[in-house]
Amino acid sequence: DVQLQASGGGLVQAGGSLRLSCTASGFSFGVHAVGWFRQAPGKEREGVSCTSTADGSTYYADSVKGRFTMSTDSANNTVYLQMDNLKSEDTAVYYCAAGVALPVTVETGWRNERTYDWWGQGTQVTVSS
């Protein structure tokens, strides 16, 4: 089975940067979609970004476009979320998720939690101003 380990969260001032990592272990050959979600206190969990590893497509929530960038290190089964120009509203627990969805499904369903089959434990990102 697939296990996901998220790391890289921390405390940073507004305008700063963090890079989150998500490493998959176990049998991960069938993983074709990797996404990042976040949940702030009192709010629903929301999709932040997703990549379809089969074709390299990448998707971002409007609130993070131009500031967050996903990248993939396939050899090490690791995806990254580079977060620049962080804002206080980015404060949340960030979760890594992965699934077997094909690119056509990811394109329309990447914001839906049910698209994914495995979830990491989450890592806290706190942005102070």
C-alpha positions as CSV (number, residue, x, y, z in Angstrom):
1,D,0.0,0.0,0.0
2,V,1.0,3.7,-0.3
3,Q,2.0,5.8,2.7
4,L,2.5,9.6,2.4
5,Q,4.8,11.7,4.6
6,A,4.4,15.5,4.5
7,S,7.0,17.8,5.9
8,G,8.4,21.3,5.7
9,G,5.9,23.3,7.6
10,G,6.8,25.9,10.1
11,L,6.4,29.5,11.3
12,V,7.3,32.2,8.9
13,Q,6.6,35.9,8.6
14,A,4.4,37.3,5.8
15,G,6.4,37.6,2.6
16,G,8.6,34.7,3.5
17,S,8.9,31.3,1.8
18,L,8.5,27.6,2.7
19,R,8.9,24.4,0.7
20,L,6.7,21.5,1.6
21,S,7.7,18.0,0.7
22,C,5.5,14.9,0.2
23,T,7.3,11.6,-0.1
24,A,5.5,8.4,-1.0
25,S,6.6,4.9,0.2
26,G,5.3,1.5,-0.5
27,F,3.9,0.5,-3.8
28,S,3.4,3.8,-5.5
29,F,3.7,2.9,-9.2
30,G,-0.1,3.5,-9.6
31,V,0.0,7.0,-8.2
32,H,-0.9,9.4,-11.0
33,A,-2.3,12.3,-9.1
34,V,-0.7,14.2,-6.2
35,G,-2.4,17.1,-4.6
36,W,-2.1,19.5,-1.7
37,F,-5.0,20.5,0.5
38,R,-5.2,22.9,3.4
39,Q,-7.5,23.5,6.3
40,A,-7.6,26.7,8.3
41,P,-9.4,26.9,11.7
42,G,-13.1,27.1,11.2
43,K,-13.0,26.5,7.4
44,E,-13.5,23.6,5.1
45,R,-10.6,21.8,3.7
46,E,-9.8,23.2,0.3
47,G,-7.7,22.1,-2.7
48,V,-4.5,24.1,-3.1
49,S,-2.8,22.5,-6.0
50,C,-2.4,19.2,-7.9
51,T,-0.2,17.6,-10.5
52,S,-1.1,14.7,-12.8
53,T,2.2,12.8,-13.0
54,A,1.1,11.0,-16.1
55,D,1.2,14.1,-18.3
56,G,2.7,16.8,-16.1
57,S,-0.4,19.0,-15.9
58,T,-0.5,21.2,-12.8
59,Y,-3.4,23.0,-11.3
60,Y,-3.6,25.8,-8.6
61,A,-6.3,27.5,-6.6
62,D,-6.8,31.1,-7.7
63,S,-5.7,32.3,-4.2
64,V,-2.2,30.9,-4.7
65,K,-1.5,31.3,-8.4
66,G,1.8,33.1,-9.0
67,R,3.0,32.4,-5.4
68,F,3.0,28.6,-5.1
69,T,4.7,26.1,-7.5
70,M,4.6,22.3,-7.5
71,S,7.4,20.2,-8.7
72,T,8.1,16.5,-8.9
73,D,11.2,14.3,-8.2
74,S,10.0,11.1,-9.7
75,A,13.2,9.2,-8.9
76,N,12.6,9.8,-5.2
77,N,8.8,9.6,-5.2
78,T,8.7,13.1,-3.9
79,V,6.6,16.1,-4.8
80,Y,7.2,19.7,-3.5
81,L,5.1,22.7,-3.0
82,Q,7.3,25.8,-3.1
83,M,5.4,28.6,-1.3
84,D,6.6,32.2,-1.9
85,N,5.3,35.5,-0.7
86,L,3.3,33.9,2.0
87,K,0.3,35.7,3.5
88,S,-1.4,35.4,6.8
89,E,-4.4,33.8,5.1
90,D,-2.1,30.9,4.0
91,T,-2.0,29.7,7.7
92,A,-3.4,26.2,7.8
93,V,-2.6,22.6,8.1
94,Y,-1.4,21.4,4.7
95,Y,-2.2,17.8,3.6
96,C,-0.6,15.8,0.9
97,A,-2.9,13.5,-1.0
98,A,-2.4,10.9,-3.8
99,G,-4.5,8.8,-6.0
100,V,-4.8,6.7,-9.1
101,A,-7.0,9.1,-11.1
102,L,-6.2,9.6,-14.8
103,P,-5.4,13.0,-16.2
104,V,-8.9,13.5,-17.6
105,T,-10.4,13.0,-14.1
106,V,-7.8,15.1,-12.4
107,E,-8.5,18.0,-14.7
108,T,-12.1,18.4,-13.5
109,G,-11.9,16.8,-10.1
110,W,-8.7,17.8,-8.5
111,R,-10.4,20.0,-5.9
112,N,-12.6,17.0,-4.8
113,E,-11.2,15.0,-1.8
114,R,-12.8,11.9,-3.2
115,T,-10.5,12.0,-6.2
116,Y,-7.6,10.8,-3.9
117,D,-7.0,7.4,-2.3
118,W,-4.2,8.1,0.2
119,W,-3.6,11.0,2.6
120,G,-0.6,12.2,4.6
121,Q,-0.7,13.3,8.2
122,G,-0.5,17.1,7.5
123,T,2.0,19.7,8.3
124,Q,1.3,23.0,10.0
125,V,2.1,26.3,8.2
126,T,1.8,29.4,10.3
127,V,2.3,32.9,8.7
128,S,2.6,35.9,11.0
129,S,2.4,39.5,10.0
